[in-house]
Amino acid sequence: MPRSVLVVGGGVAGLVAARSLAMQGYEVSLFEASARMGGALYAAKLSGVDIDTGAEAFAVTRPETRTLIEELGLSANIVLPRRSDARLLLSDAMYAMPHAMLGVPTDLTATDVVEILGEIEATRAQHRDSRTPLTISPEITLGALVRERMGDQVVDRILTPVVAGVHAANPDLVECEAVIPGLVQAFTETGSLAKAAGKLRSASGIPGAAIAGLSGGMTTLVRALERDVLDLGVNLSAKTHIRELTRTSSGWIVNCDEQILRVDDLVFAVDAPTASRMLVSEPELSDSLARIAVGDVAVVAMVLEAPALDEDPVGSGLLIAPHHPTVVAKALTHVTAKWDWVREAYGPGRHLVRLSYGRDGEVEESVEDLRNIARADASVIFGIQDPEVLDFCVTRWDRSLVFPRSGHRAAVSDVRSAVAATPRLAVIGAGLGGNGLAGTIALARSVAEQLEQ
């Protein structure tokens, strides 16, 4: 008889794991607590168009996401950005985004870097980065490393808006190697942080923003995954809650809602706090999972009647420095400037914008207030007084981002060790693959290897 396995969590990690296991002959069930599959890939209909309110693109510097898309027959849906010229909004002005690796400039002499820093500070940064390298702690934060090699102004005016926009975190709090793997080694090899950032950035051989999307939105991937796993015989169950787990000598007893299920293997594809809570019967693993910090973000998507935006006044969008005097959001994406398929769907004069909220793991604004806050932010950013909002959607994503504080990689290592010591168990969620689809998919595809340990 085939081994039975229960996958807990119906996001991309859970669906990819279920697909992989079914293709290898397992008898697979998948339970999702919410009413839908897809996790952070979710669409809402705004002014008649289905648009992404979660992840809207995937990185092409790693092959995992594109490979999965191709396997699912979606190659024709892959689209490149119409434009990918993001800006930085600082307290004094808006600037072009310099060439950088997650906010670490690759050339401190570049015109756009000098414009942001000023000639005196740019020269000081160049001088600092030319000094003899010191020994770097493996747990150094990204902010500390950049302050040491480039100075406070580079951190405050370039690095912080980028890291806060991408990871919703202060760079002084995040572990360098957790968010830019290989940067410390590249710095040691080159003797310059700018050269190290350039080396990593050029390693992919892909210029520009190095992202792609799917026409129709990233939820196209979720729908294709659902169809595929159902065709493979996977039992998908939404709105199913697990009440208790018990490990036996031959597998697991799962008490869920009004039924008790016995399975040979168990796979967790949920966030770290949820996995920690559900695995209290495995204290070492539960405690290790509890050390992985996660954060919340909120996204406001709005359709504006604003012909002035036809000229894409802020490019594809911008990242906003913390404590901006008038703008609360951490980032704005001008979606109809960035993606042709969205621009065509709405037509001239109508524009979709997405604003993101939440810093250092917390969203301080209430969902009820975010519509007015986002409208005011868009008014300031685009210079349009009282923009007409045709439709809007506020989505709060709790525990959606891993917050890789100093010590994060050690916590991940401890989780993996505890999983390896627990028979018939795999953990592929909990942010162990990092923030991003590629790492999530790669880890989910390794699920059978984890179960065979």
N, C-alpha and C positions, 0 to 999 in steps of 0.2 A: 504494500500500500504506500502511496505517496505521503510524505510528511506534511502535516497540517501546520499552517502558520497564520497567526493573526497580526496584521499590521495596524498599529494604533496611530491614527492621524492621516487625514486625506489631503494634505498639501502636496506640492510637487514631490517632495521627498518620499512621502508615503505611496503615491501613485507610481513613481518610478520603481520603488522597491517592490511593490506588488507585481508590477509588470515583469521585472527581472526574475523574481521567484517563480511566477507562473510559467515563464518561458523555460525555466530549469526543472519543471515537473512538480513543484510544490502545489499543494491544495491550499489556496490563499483566500482569506477573508480580510476585509479592511473596514474598520470602524472609524467614523468621523463624528465628533460630538456636535458640530454645527449642522446647519441645514444644507450645506453645499460643500463640494470638493474644491480644491485649488489653493487654499491658504492665502498667501499674500498676492496671488494672481486673481484679481476680481474685477468685474466690469459692472458699470452702472449705465443706464440709458439716460442721456442728457440731450434734450431737444431732438429726440428721435435717433440718436447715434449711440451705439454701445462703445463706451470708452473705458480705458484702464484707470482704476482708482488705486491700484497697487503698483507693482513693478510694471514698467512700460517698455523695457528694453532688456537686452542681455549683452554681456561682454563677449567680444569676439577674439580676445587675446588668448582664450582657452577654448578647446574644441568641443567640450562636453555638451553644451546646450545646442549648438548647431548640429552635432551628430544625432542627438535625440530628435530634433526637429525633422531632420532628413529621414530618420527611421520611421517617423510617423507620417511621412508623405506630405510634409508642409513646406518643402523647399521653395515652392513658387510663392509662398507667402512672405518670405524673408525680404525685408526692405531696409535700406540705409537711410539715415536721417537726411532730410531735405537741407538742413543746416545744423551745425554743431558748434556754434561760436558763442559759448556761454560767457557771461560777464561776472565781475565781482562788484557787489554794491557795498561800499564802505561808508562810513559816516560822513565823509567829505565829498565823495563823488562816485561815479560808476566807471569801472575800468575794464579793459579787455582782459580775458583770462590768459595769463602767461603759460607757456609750455611748461608742464610740470608733471610730477608723479604724485598724485593725490595731494597736490598743494606744495610739494617740495620742488622748487624751481630747478630746471635743468641747465639754465644759463643765467647767471646773475648779472651779466653784462647786456642782456637783451633789452631792447628799447621798452617793451611793455613792463618789464620788471623795474627798470629805472624810473619809469613814469609813476608806478605805484609807490616805490620807496623814496624817490628823490635821489639825486646824484650822490649826496653825502652818505646816506644810509646804504645805498647800493654798493658804493666803494667799500664801506666798512664790512658789509656782508661778504664781498669778494675776498677781502683781507682775512677775515675770520676763517673762511673755508679753505684758504691756502696754507693754514698752519699745519704743523705736524699732527697727525691724528693721535688721539689718546685711546686707551683701552676702553671699550664700550661694554657696559653691563648688558647681558642678554635680555634683561627685563626693562631696559630704558624705555621711557615713553617717547612717542614720536615728537611731541613738543619739546621735551628736554634735549633731544638730539639736535633738532633744528635750531633751537636757541643757542646751543653750544657752538654749532658750526656756522650759523648764518645770522644769529642775532634776534632780538625781540621783535623788531619791526617786520621781519619776514614771517615770523609766527603769527603776529597779530593781524597783519594786513593781507597775507596770502594763504598761509597754511590753515589758520583757524576757520575762516569762512568755508573753505573747501571740505575739511574734515567734519565740521559741524553740519554742512549741507548733505554730505554723503552718509556719514555714520551717526549723525545727530549727537556728536560727542565732542568734548574739548580735547584737542590733541595732547594737552598736558596730562590727560588721564588715561589715554589709550596706549597699549603696549606696541612699540614700533613694529616688531616682527609679526605681530598678530594682524596688523592692517596693511603693512607693506613687506611681505615675506621676501627675504633676500637683501633688503636694503643695507643692513649692518654689514653683511659679508661684502657686498659690492663697495661700500664705503671703505672697508678695510683694504680691499684690493686696489681701489683707485686713489685713495687718500683725499678724496674730495666728495662732499655730499651731493653737490650739483652733478658731478660726473657720475656718481652712483645712481642718482635718480634718472639721469639720461640713459645710462646703461640698461636699467630695468625697463624704461619706457620704450627704448628702441628694440629690446629683445624680441618683442612680438612681431616686429616688422610691419606693424599696422599703424598708419598715421592717424591724426585726428582724434575724435572721441573714442574710437575703437569699440563702438556699440552698433547693434542692429536691433530691429524690432520685427513684428509680424503685422501685415496688413489685417485689419479687423481686430487688432489688439492681442496682447499676450495671453488672454484667456482662450484664444484659439488653441493654444498648446494644451490647456487643461481639458478642453472638450475632446481633443484628439486622444489624450491619454485615457480619459474615461472610456471612450469607445473601445480603445485597444485592450484595456484590462478586462472589460466586460466580454469582449470577443475571446479572450484567453481563459474565460471561466472564473474570473475573480468575483467573489461575492462582495459587493459594495453596499455599505449600510451607513446612511447619514443619520443625524440626530440620535446617535447611540452612545450612551454614557457607561463607562466602566466604573463599577462600584468597589470592586475588590479584586486583588490578584494574589494567587497562592502558587508558589513554585513547588512542584513535586519531584520525585526521582525520575519521572519520565516526561515531564513537560510542565504545563501551566493550567491552572483552573481559573477561568475568567468569569467573574460575576458581573453581568452587564444588564441593567434595566431589569427585565423580568425573565431573563434566561441565564443559564450557566453553561459556559462553553469550555470544552477541554481541547487544548491544542498542544502540539509537540513543541512549537517554537513561538517566540514573541518578538515583535519588532516595534520599537518606539520611534515614531517620526513626528514628535511634538517638541515644543519649546522646553527649555531646561527646567523652569519652575514647575511646569505641568508634569514632566517626567519624574522629577524629584518627589513630588507629592504622591504620584501613583505607585512609586516603587519604595514606599516606606518599609516594606517587608525585606528590602535589600539595603540595610543602613549604610554600608560603605559606598555603594553606588549612589544612593539618594543624597548623601552628604556631599559627594564630589559634584554631582549635578547642581546642587544648591549654590556652589561657588561660582557658577557661570552667570554673570550678570546680563540682564536683558533690559531693553528700553522700549518705550512707547513712542509712536509718532501719529500724527493726524494729517490727512490730506483733504484739502478743499478743492474740488473741481468746479469751475464756473464757465458757463457759456455767456460771452459778452457780445452785445450789439455795439461794435466799435470799429467802424471803417478805418479809423486812424491807425489801427494795428495791422492793416494790410501790408504796411511797409516794414514790419518786423523790427520795431524800434529798439528792442533789447536782445536781438539775435534769437537764439534758441532758448534763452532764459538766463537766470542769474543765481548766484549764491550770495547770501547776505551775512554780513558780519554780525556777531552778537552785539546786543546793546545799541543797535541802530536807533537814532533818535525818533524816527517816525514809522519804521517798518518792523512788524513783529515776526513775520515768517522767516524761516531759515533758508528757503529756496523757492524759486518760481520757475516753472517750465512753461514756455509759450508753445503749447502742444501743436497748434495749427501752423506755427512757424517751423517746428521741428520735423513734423511728419506729413508727407504729401497726402497720404490716404485720409487723414483727419481734415486737412485743409480742403480737400475736394468734397468731403462729406458735408461740411458746413457751408461752403461757398463764400463768396466775397462778403466782407463786412462783419462776419460772425466768427468769433474766436474762442477757442477753448484754452483756458489757463489752469494750471495746477499749482497750488501753493502748499508747502509743507510746514508743519509746526511740530515743535518738540525739541528740546535741547538737553543734553546730558541725561537722556533716558526718561524725561518727564515732559508731559504735555500739560502746561499750567492753565491753558485756556479751556473753557467748557465748550462742549459741542454746540450748545445753543448760541454761544457768542461768536463762534468762528466764522459764521457767514458774514457778519458785519465787519469783523476784523479783516477777513480776506478781501472784502470789497474795498475797504479803506486802504489796505496794502497795495492792491492792484491800482487804485487811483494814484497813489504816490509814485509807484514804480513806472507806470506808463504815462503819467502826467495828464490823466483824464479825470475831470471833475465828475463825481457821481456817475460812474459807468453803469449802463443799463444791463442788469443781470437777467438773462432769459431763462436760465436754469442753473441749478447748483446741486452739489452733493457733498456732504461731509462724512468722511470715513475715518474712524479711529482704529489704529492698528496696535493693539496692546501686545506687548512682549514680542514684537515683530523683528526687532533688531538686536543682534548680539552686541553687548557693550564690552569690548575687549580691554578691560583695565589691565594695569600691570599685574602680571601673574596669570594672565588668561591662558597662555599656552601650557603652563604647568597644570592648571585646572583641567584643561582638555586631556592632557596626558593621563591624569589620575582617573578621569572618567573612562578612558579607553582601557586602562589597566583593570578597573573594576568590572567593566563589561566582559573583558576577556576571561575574568575569573568567575563569571556567572554563566553556568551552562544554559544553552538553548535561548540565548538572548542577544539581540542586536540593538544598538542605539544609533540612529542615523540622522535624527533631528537635533534638537537642543543647540543648534548653532555650531555643531562640531565641524561643519564644512565651511564656516564663516558666513558673512553676509553676501549673498549672491547665488545665482542659479547654478553656475558651473561647479562650485564646490559642493553644493547640495546634491546635484545630480551624480557627481563622481562618488560621493559617499554612499548614496542610495544604491548605486550599482554594485557596491562592495558588500551588500547585505549578506549574501550567501556565504562569503568567506568568513564574516563575523560569526555566523551561526555554526560554521564547521570548526571553529576554534576549540 
